Amino acid sequence: MEVNGKIAPLDLISSVHRALELASEKTLRLDRRWNNSGCAPVFTADGRYTARNWTQWTQGFQYGNALLCFELGGSDELLNTARRHVVADMAEHLTHTGVHDHGFNNVSTYGNLHRLMLTGRIEHNEWELHFYELALKASGAVQAGRWTHLPDGRGYIYSFNGSHSLFIDTIRTLRVCGLAHLLGHALVTEQDERVNLLARMLAHARTSAEHNIYYGTGRDQFDTPELRGRTAHEAIFNPASGGFRCPSSQQGYSPFTTWTRGLAWAALGFAEELEFVQSLPAGEFGVGGVPTRGDACAMLERAARATCDFYIEQASAADGICYWDTGAPGLAQLGDWKAQAADPFNAYEPVDASASVIAAQGLLRLGHTLGDSGRVYLQAGLTVLQRLLREPYLSTDPNHEGLLLHSVYHRPNGWDHIPSGCNVPCGESSMWGDYHLLEAMLLVTRMAEGSYYTFF
């Protein structure tokens, strides 16, 4: 990626305003059309959102989109729509024991409403505030209870694949455990054992950092210094012994290449957890199974830097946009693709704009956290976001229900829509892509105002 040093947050604000108008209209129009019937919109086909009801991990993004549009300056109708749906549709997500996506669904809804009230964006109401806090406490504890124990007090929140499976995606959804801890909550298990949610959050982050992220230290034949930051979608363990077995991938090309949305989840998740840990009082650390603050920050920063460096140096094209996997076989047909702007209409491999915008927010947050030493990350994040807020990535067609175009869901399974006359998926949107574009828009808007917002 070329980082040109010419972009400042204020330069993005007019683009953000334009995208907000589009997003507000599309969000309300989709809500009026969508018949819930137990299914959430996931990704578009021919410009219309469709469901894939094997999991409901995108429902919180649907209502979170309305909340983010409202926070960015949208109408009260957006707020009222989201509030209505949160009460009617989101309760089951709080107690869903079979998934690793609580942060996606519940921080995007209850968490956003909680922040809106604490910051005075919506009127303070004590009972309503307690409602949001109770939801976040319950969600954080339920998520932390989905736990595979490893030796030496380690472990991880296991994916919906089973107790052997650690997904890198979970590093971003992990923030719900941090919020529940911040609200004074704990997980209470057998014999009234109290589990510290900060300790569990950091144990999961450490396991992910050690087994899903590579640092060029020769862990396997492909763990070379130039590929520092390579990320495995899934780490496989033997749950009986706690032994690590191998890397794997569900949505990437192979265990030894990097699925770029997994890389992006890691870049953003580790950067956010670093922000969170730095904000906590010193007395939270070194007790109750929680590592020292220094050890926690060192682990999180190392993983965040490695994944952000890999995105800049290995995963993105010259304009900062990435294809769906760094090892996708068709990339060889594109020549020196890293030296050119990404081409979402090429005939060989799809671009994944949703991975790009998630990574952009990770770059921005790491850059902000590191201060002067993080300027390259901050500038890279702004470069990516500026590109995504223009055509052909911004969906300006009012008849297309998505906001961010050229998003990819599951390339190996062939779930993504391929338009007539094309060889690979392109021109479609995903609910998580739209949501994370709005989150990134809110972030740069707050930065331009001289403020800054975090999930906590």
N, C-alpha and C positions, 0 to 999 in steps of 0.2 A: 504494500500500500504506500502511496506517496502522501506524506503529511506536509502540506504546503505552508502552514503557519499563517494563513491569511484570513482565517475564519474566527469570528468572535460571537458569543451568544446573541448579541443584539442583532446581528445580521440574519439570524434565523427567525426572528419574531414575526415578520410579515408572512413567512412561509407557514409558521405555526398557526397564525390566524386563519389563513386560507384553509389549511387542513382541518382546523377545528370546525369551521362552517360545514365542510363536507362530512366530517365524522358525526356531528350532531344530527344532521339530516338523515344520514344512513342508519344511525343507531335507533332513532325514533321510528323510522320507516320499517326496519326489521322487526322491532318490537310489535308494531301493529300487525305485521303479516304472520309472525311466528306463532304456530300453535304448539305450545309447550309439550303436552302429552308425554311427559317424562323424558324427552330427548332435548339435548342442547345443540345449538348450531356449532359446527366444527370447522368446516371449510367450504369454499364455494365451488360450484360447477356451473359453467356458463354464467357466472356472475351472481348466482343465487346460493345463499347459504343452505347447506344440507347437514344432516345429522349422521353420526356414526355411533350408535348407542351401545357399543361395547364398554364405554366408560363415559362419565359425565364431567371430565376434568376441565371442560371449557365453559361451563355454565357461569362460574364466577366472573370470567372475563366478559361475558355478554353484559352482565349488569354492572360490572366494573367499568366498562366503556362509558356507560351513561354517567357514572359518578365522576370519572376523569374529565369528560366533556363539560359537565357542570362546574367542576373546580377550575377548569381553564377559562371559564367565562360564559358557559352555556346557560340555557334557560332552566327555570324551576321545574319544567315538565320533565327534564332529564333526571333531576333529583327525585321527584315524586315517582317516576317510573321505576327507578332502581330500588327505592325504599319498599315499594309495593312488592316487587319480586323477591327481595331479600327475605321479607317476612313470609311470603307464600311458598317459596321454592328452595330456600337454602338450608333449612334446618337439618335435613338428612345428611348434608355434607359435614356437619359438625360432629356427628357420631359415626361416620363411615369408617369402619375399622379395616377395610380391605384395600386401601389405596395409600399412595405416598404423595398425594397432591393437595393436602389441606392448605398449604400456603397459597397455592394458585387460586383455589376456590374461595377461601375464607378471608385471607388478607385482602384480596381484591374487592371484597364486598364489605363485610363487617369491619375489616381493618381500615378501609378507605373512609367509611362513615365515622369511625372512631376518630381518625385524624381530622376529618372535616369539622367535627364538633370541638375537639380540643383546640384547633386553630381559629375558632370563631367563624368559620365559613358558613356553618349552619347554626341555628339558634341552640343554645345550651338547654338541655333537658336532662335532669339528673337520672330519671328512670330509663330514658332512652340510652344514655351513656352507659349505665350499668348493663343494659341489654347487650350492647356491643362488647363490653368487656367480658361478660359471662360467656358469650359465644367464643371469643378468642381464647379464653382460658380453657374451655372445654376442648376446643379444636387442637390446641397445642399439646394438651395432655393425651388425647386420643392418638395424635400423630406420633408422639414419643413412645407410646405403648406398643407400636408396631416395630419391635426391636429384636435384632439378632445379636446375641452376646458373643463377643470374641475374648480371647485371653487378655489378661492384664487390664481389665476394666474397660476395654474398647468395645466397639460395636457399631451398628448402623441401623437406620430405618430402612427396612427392606421393601422392595418394589412389589407391585401387584403380581409379578412373576413368581414370587415365593420367597421363603426365608433365606435362600442361597444368593439372592440377587440384590446388588446395590447399584442403583441407577444414578448417574451424575446429575440428572434432572433435579433430584431431591435437594441438592445444595441450594437451589433457589427457593423451593417451597419450605425449606427448613426454618425460614424466618418466623413462622407461626409459633415455633417453640420459644424463640427469643421474645416475642411479644407476650406470650403467656407468662414467661418468667418475669418480665418487666412489670407485669400486673400482679406479681406476688404469688403466682400459682405454682403448684408442684403436681407431679404424677404420683398418686398413691396406689400401691400395688398390694400383693398378698402380705398378710400380717402387718398391715398399715405401714409398710416400708415406703418412705418418701423419696422420690427420685427427683433430684435437682435438674430442672429443664435446661438450664444453661450448661451444666455438665454434659447432659445428653446431646445437646446441640453441637457442642464443641467436639465431643467424641465422634459423632457422625462426620463432622467436617474433617477431622483428622484422618479418619478411615478413608474418606473420599480423596483427600489430598495425597495420601500415601499409595492408594491402589488404583485410582482412576486417572491420575495425572502423572505424567512422566517428566523427568528432569534431566535427561541426557546422561544418566549415570550407568547405563548398560544393564538395566533390568531385563531386557530381552534384546534380541538381535537388531531390533529397529529403534531402540532407545538410544539414539545418538545425540550429541550436543546440538547439532543444527536443528533437531526436531524437539528440543526442549519445549514443554508445554503441550505435547501431543496428549490427547484426551480420549480415554475409552468410555464408550457409552455405558457399559455395564462391567462390574467386577463380580466374579463368581467365587463363592466361598463354600466350604464344607461346613454346614451349620452344626454338625455334631462335634467336630474338632476345632472349629474356628479357623482352619487353615485356608489361606488364599489359594485358589486353583488356577484361574486364568482370566484374562480380559475377554469380553464378548461384546456383541453389538446386536441390537434389535432393529434399529432404524438407520444405522450406518452401513457402509459398504463392507467393512471387515473390522475385526477387533484390533487390527494393527494400522488402520487409517483413522482419521479423525472426522467423525460426523459433526458438522459445524454447529448445529443447534446444541448438541451436547457441550461442545467447547464454549458456546455463548452462555449456556446456563451456568457453567463453571465460572467464567469470567465475571458474570454479574453476581452470582451467589457468593463467591469468596470475597468480592469487593464490598458487598453489602454487610456481610458478617464482620468484616474488618471494621467498617464504620460503627457497627453496633457495639462490638467489644470495646472499642476505644471510648465509647460514650458512657460506659458503666462505671460506677464507683469502685475504687480500689478494693474495698472490702468484699466484693463479689468473688474475688479470685484467690486461688490457693486453698480453698476450703470446699468441703462437700463434693469432692471429686472433680472440682473445677481446676484446670491448670492455672499457672500464673498468667497474668496479663501479657507479660513479655513473651512467654512460650506460645500463647494463643495467637498473638498478633504476628509473630514470626512465621508460624505455620500458615496463617491465612494470607499474609502478604506474599509469601513465596509462591503459593498456588495462584493467587490473583495475578502476580507479575508474569509468571510462566505462561498462563493461558492467554493473557492479553498480548504478550510478546509474540506468541505463536499466531494469534489472529492477525496481527499487523504484518509479520514477516513471512508467514507460510500459508495462511488460510484465505486471505482476501486478495482480490484483484486490485489494480492500480487505483480505482476509485473507492476502495474500502468495502465493496460488496463481495460476498462469498458465494461460492457454489455449495451444493448440499453436502459434499464430502470431499476432503482433500485428496482422497485416493480414488475418486470416481473414475472408472476406466476411460470414459469418453473424453476426459480432460486432455488426454494426449493428442486428440484430434484438433484441439484449439491452439496448439503451438505454445508459445510463452504466455499463458493466460494471466499470470501474475503481473506482467508488464503492460497489460491492456485493461481498459474498463470492462467490467463484467457485461456479458451479453445475455440477457434473459430470453432472447428469441433464438439462440443458437440451436443447432440440430442434434447436439450430443449429450449435454448434461444440464439439468435445471439449476438455476440460481435459487438460493433460499434467502429472500429478503427478511423473513421472520428471524432467522439466525443473525442476520446482519444488524437488525435493530436491537435485539437483545444484547449482542456484543457491544453495540454503541453505548448503551447505558452502563455496561460494565466498565468500559474504557473511561467514560465520564466520571463515574463514581471513584474508580481507583485514582484517576488523575487528581480529582478534588481532594481525596484523602491524603495523598502523598505530597501535596503542595508543590513547591518549586521542582522537586525531583520527579513529579508526575506530569509535567507539561506535555510530554510527547503523547501520553495516553489521553489526556484531555483534548488535545488537538485532533488526535485520530478519531475520537468519539464524535466530535463536532463535524469532521469531514464526512463520516459515514451518515450521520443524521441529515446533514444538508443534502446529500445525494438522494436519500430516501424520501425527502419531502418535495421532490420534483418528479415529473414524468420521466421514465415510464413506470416508476414505482408507486407514486401517489395516484390513487384511483379517483379521477375527476368526473367519470361518467356517473350521472345520478342513477342510472338504471343498474349499475353494478353495486351489489350490497356490501362489498368489502371496501376497506380503506387502503390497505397496503397490499400491492400486487406482487406476484411472483413469489409466493410462499409455497413451501413444500411440506407435506405431512409425513408420509411413509413411502419413500421411494422403493425400497425392496419389495414391499407388499403390493405396489402398484395402485395405491388408493387415490392418487392425485389425478385430477382431470387433465387430459391432454386435448387441447382444442383441435378441431378439424384442420388438417393441413400442417400440423406440427408433429414433431417426433418426441418431444419431451414436455412435461407439464410447464405451463407458463400462464401468466395473466390471471391467476386466481389468488384468493386471499384466505387467511385463517383467522380464527377468533383470537388466538394468542398473538399473532402478528399485529393485528389491529390494536389490541390492548397495549402491547409493549411500545408501539409507536406513540400512543397517547401518553404513556408513562414518561417516555423520553421527551416528548413535547412539554409536559409539565415540568420536568427537571430543568430543561434549558430556560424555560420561562422564569422559573424561580431564580436561577442563576443570574439571568439578565436583570432581575429586580434586586439583586444583592442578597437574596435569601437562598435557602437550600432546603430540600425536603427529603426525608428518609421514611422508611416504613414504620419506624418506631417513634 
